[in-house]
C-alpha cells in the first residue's frame, strides 16, 4: 500500500477529475472503487475514544482482484478536493 499523496490524483468511483478510468496495476481492470474506514492509533480502548483520536482513510481498490491501489488520509483528501474546487 502506498500512503504517499505527492502523486495522488483526485479520483471518484474509479474515475479522475478528467473522467479517465483508474486502471488496476495488478490485473489491468478498470472496475475500481473508493471505500473508507475509521481507525485510531492512540491505543485507547474503544468506547473511551475522543473525536480527535479517530482518523479516516480512503482506499481505492480493484473490484476484480481486490488489489489496494491507493490509500489516502481524510485530511489529505479534503485538501485535494479543496485545491480541485478552487482551481
Protein Blocks (a to p, Z undefined) as FASTA:
>chain_A
ZZbfklcccdeehiafkopacddfklopabdcdddddddfelpaehiacfklpccddddd
dfklopafbdcdfklmmmmmmmmmnZZ
